[in-house]
């Protein structure tokens, strides 16, 4: 029997874990697979081993594993497949198929634009600061830069610049402080994050501590979260992985 296992990143914050679980449960309703479970790579439970075991206990003979991640970086390329290979040793008769993260897609650009509009009307004098989680993976950094270019093309704002919270440059804190000192007046800080968590708290803390003049407006938009586009894109990744398109088969030792 077929199963789908959704693998989220995980968080130390209960609110972030609850958001991820809620998001995945809503996405499950769009997928007509009898067995569906979710788990987390780190920091939260159930972990991947527990997620696989839960599928098996419900009668799974094959599992489509889909990372609930925005970009293809080390977690998607290395960490999740490595863990699956270790778990597969205990399940020699179980077939695994591995899908892709959400990636760079126009529907995500649509969602980002809506997140901005939720906070402020988009105008030509606006500067957007797109804030990524950050990664040592060059492909993930390039993807964020591609998203910034697509945003600029779609919004026609003054500028769209990229920065990161960790593991890549330029870093968010000095970047936003420099923008404030330069006297930029209409700035939207756009978190390229799926859920709330420590990183969102850090963004708000940094922006709240900026020394701004009365003419300056630095506003933090919402993260992507439960935007409807994300549910449908995750569903698409499940269907894609089912057909073994752009997938990696987990190897049994």
SVG drawing of the C-alpha trace seen along z (x, -y; Angstrom):
<svg xmlns="http://www.w3.org/2000/svg" viewBox="-9 -62 38 69">
<polyline fill="none" stroke="black" stroke-width="0.4" points="0.0,0.0 1.2,-3.5 2.1,-6.1 3.4,-9.7 5.8,-10.9 6.2,-14.7 9.5,-15.8 9.6,-19.2 12.7,-21.0 11.7,-21.1 12.0,-23.9 12.7,-24.4 9.5,-26.6 6.3,-24.8 4.4,-27.4 6.5,-26.7 6.0,-22.9 2.3,-23.3 2.2,-25.6 4.1,-23.0 1.8,-20.2 -1.3,-22.2 0.1,-23.1 0.9,-19.5 -2.4,-18.2 -4.2,-20.7 -2.0,-19.7 -2.8,-16.0 -6.5,-16.7 -5.5,-17.5 -3.7,-14.1 -5.7,-10.9 -3.2,-8.5 -4.5,-6.2 -1.6,-6.5 -0.1,-9.9 2.2,-10.9 4.6,-13.8 7.8,-14.0 10.8,-16.3 14.4,-16.3 15.6,-17.7 14.7,-19.6 11.2,-18.1 9.3,-14.8 8.3,-12.5 11.7,-12.1 12.2,-10.4 12.6,-6.9 9.3,-7.3 7.6,-8.7 8.7,-5.7 7.6,-3.2 4.2,-4.9 3.7,-4.4 4.7,-0.8 2.4,-0.1 -0.5,-1.4 0.4,1.1 2.7,-0.8 4.7,1.2 6.0,-1.9 6.7,-5.4 6.9,-8.7 9.0,-11.0 8.5,-14.7 10.7,-17.4 8.5,-20.3 11.3,-22.8 11.4,-25.9 14.8,-25.4 17.1,-22.6 20.1,-22.8 22.0,-20.4 19.0,-19.2 17.2,-18.1 20.3,-16.9 22.2,-15.2 20.6,-15.0 17.2,-13.6 18.4,-11.0 21.2,-10.0 18.7,-9.4 16.4,-7.5 19.2,-5.2 19.9,-4.4 16.2,-3.7 15.9,-1.6 18.2,1.0 15.5,2.1 12.9,2.2 14.5,4.2 11.1,4.8 10.0,1.2 10.3,-0.9 11.2,-4.6 10.8,-7.4 12.1,-10.8 10.7,-14.1 11.9,-17.7 11.5,-20.8 9.1,-23.5 11.8,-25.3 11.6,-28.5 8.1,-28.8 5.8,-31.6 3.1,-30.7 5.6,-31.4 6.3,-34.8 2.6,-35.4 2.4,-34.4 5.3,-36.8 3.7,-39.7 0.4,-39.0 2.3,-39.0 3.7,-42.4 0.3,-43.7 -1.1,-42.5 1.1,-45.1 1.4,-47.9 0.5,-49.0 3.4,-48.3 4.8,-51.5 7.7,-52.4 9.7,-53.9 9.6,-50.8 12.8,-48.8 12.3,-45.1 14.8,-43.3 14.3,-39.6 15.5,-37.6 16.5,-34.0 17.4,-31.5 20.9,-31.1 22.9,-28.1 26.4,-27.1 24.9,-25.5 25.5,-27.7 22.4,-26.5 20.2,-27.6 21.8,-31.1 21.4,-31.3 17.8,-30.4 17.1,-33.2 18.8,-35.6 16.6,-34.3 13.5,-34.9 14.7,-38.5 15.0,-39.1 11.5,-37.7 10.1,-39.9 11.8,-43.0 10.4,-42.1 6.8,-41.6 6.6,-44.5 8.7,-47.3 9.8,-48.6 12.9,-50.6 15.0,-47.7 14.9,-44.1 18.0,-43.1 18.9,-39.7 20.3,-39.0 20.6,-36.0 20.1,-35.1 23.0,-32.6 25.6,-30.7 25.7,-33.1 26.4,-36.8 25.3,-39.5 23.8,-39.1 20.5,-40.5 21.3,-42.6 24.1,-44.7 22.2,-45.0 19.0,-46.4 21.0,-48.7 22.9,-50.1 19.6,-50.7 18.3,-52.6 21.5,-54.7 21.3,-55.4 18.0,-57.0 15.8,-54.6 12.2,-55.6 10.0,-52.8 11.4,-49.4 9.6,-46.1 11.5,-43.2 10.2,-40.1 11.1,-36.8 11.5,-33.9 10.5,-31.4 7.7,-28.8 6.8,-29.1 7.4,-31.2 10.2,-30.4 13.5,-31.7 14.4,-33.4 11.2,-35.4 11.7,-36.5 15.3,-37.6 14.0,-39.6 11.4,-41.5 13.9,-42.2 16.4,-43.7 13.9,-45.9 12.4,-47.1 15.8,-48.2 16.5,-50.3 17.0,-54.1 14.6,-55.5 13.5,-59.0 9.7,-59.8 9.9,-59.8 11.3,-56.2 9.0,-53.2 10.6,-49.7 7.9,-47.1 8.2,-43.3 5.8,-41.3 4.5,-37.9 6.4,-34.7 4.8,-32.5 3.0,-30.3 -0.4,-29.0 -0.8,-30.8 -3.0,-28.6 -0.5,-28.4 1.9,-26.5 -0.6,-23.7 -1.1,-23.2 2.6,-23.3 3.3,-20.7 0.5,-18.5 2.2,-18.9 5.5,-17.7 3.8,-14.6 2.2,-13.8 5.6,-14.5 7.5,-12.1 4.9,-9.4 5.7,-9.3 9.4,-9.1 10.1,-12.4 13.1,-14.2 13.3,-11.7 16.0,-9.8 15.4,-6.2 16.7,-5.4 19.1,-2.5 19.0,0.4 22.3,1.4"/>
</svg>
